[in-house]
Amino acid sequence: MTANKNNVPEFSELSLFDISPALSSFLPEDFCTSNHIALLDDPSAKDAQNIRIGVLDRKDQDLIAKAQEIIGKKVEPVQLNAYEISKALSQIYNIEADSSAGTNLQLNSSSEIDFSKDRKPNLILQDILSIALQRRASDIHIENYNEDVDMRLRIDGTLHQVTTSLSPSNIQRVIACLKIVCDLDHLERRKSQDGRFSALYDDEGNSRKVDFRVSIVPGNHGQEAVIRVLDSKRFILDINELGMPSNILNSYKRLVNYPNGLILTTGPTSSGKTSTLYATVQSLVNRGLKIMTAEDPVEYEMDKVNQKSIDEFMDFSDYIRSFLRQNPDIILVGEIRDAETAEIAIKASTTGHLVLSSLHTRSAIGTVSRLRNLEIPDDYISDNLLGSIGQRLIRRICEECKEEQTQTDEMLSLFYDKKENVQHYHGKGCESCNGLGYKGMIGIYELFFPNEEISTAISNGTSVAELNNMAKDQGFVPLVDNALDKAHEGVTSLEEISLRIGPKFPHAN
Ligand SMILES: [Zn+2]
């Protein structure tokens, strides 16, 4: 196991401070928002001595001196993350967190898109964001080519080209506009910049705040942008509605009732892991337990859950270490990416905490080999791994144009080792699904939870291939078989399973 990292920044929790608009008169709002600093104590209180201020970097002496000068009392810097500082500022100055500029953007579910050539850049940006929300896109890609600008939306996991009024003559002004709403340096065109903003979205009369995360990079033909849509409506927050088959759901609910241990969700990017973790936390929230999360970033704010976004000052392992001093019952770690995080997460799970996290592996049983690669000893894995969920999101066949489908022998051979008399379906494409044949997505799951025999096998160093066979003997149903059930029910197609999960028999029978 690797040595512990020293110099963990002292960390504090926003909820420990009494933050109110009464603090707004001691430090100017402009000063606070531009320097990411928030006043945490009331300098006019009778016993006020060391006035605590929240900062991103406690070593920024110039900034701390400036704040001290304005307040006129000795200040003590407290390390907070960017998310907490914007949250504090929103409470003190009554402003929208993350970006005050962003909420000027009003997006609408019914707005018609205007393709006129001389449309202003800020309106083009509004058009782009509105189309993305209307079509339930998860991200927006704007790319520059020699004499052309491409805009594509990722909808249900697949990129689709969209027509807009973007052109080589206005694209750079639209990107400058995007940088302004993110509070980025719009004159800087040679370096990559990341930012975020929020907007109000009027969805058929119901208004809600939607967050966007932006990445701008210089390209051969000018700057390019990727905008991630963090629409809280896209998260399923009820564990019963994730689409797990009832046997998996029941076993999973039993696992998350353990007071300590490690539960992992696995799968590639955009496989719904965050939804599973949020729904799990939500199912535990009303039990009088202290729940702390470290996320990259916080995508959906949950009541009664203490959530932190990782940043350049505090990564996942720093947060888990800090959490352990605050005596939580449940810790959610967005992702285990490195040996250090794996080690501290396992350590937390051995000392009376239920730890939920995600890992990038192809399968639920693959968590064992991944944890081994992250230098976790076999007996630690067998003692603490309660279970792991493997998952994918796959597209649903459009109900409006669904029809029976005769499959080729080649496709059938990928999924069946003998001729089986089962019906398959596909969508032939209609207006309702924009000709795609699919509409919406569904989660496909597998659940691996080691029983005593498998635990012993893990601690003895048994290979993952062998563990796989043992688990199957004891009723483990792999992802691909759960997906095939959905194909037989007419929910999805064999093509879709082959694309997102892969064949059951990759080598010719
Ligand atoms: Zn259709």
Boltz pocket constraint, residues with backbone or C-beta under 6 A from the ligand:
constraints:
  - pocket:
      binder: B
      contacts: [[A, 398], [A, 399], [A, 400], [A, 401], [A, 402], [A, 427], [A, 428], [A, 429], [A, 430], [A, 431], [A, 432], [A, 433], [A, 434], [A, 435], [A, 436], [A, 437], [A, 438]]
      max_distance: 6.0
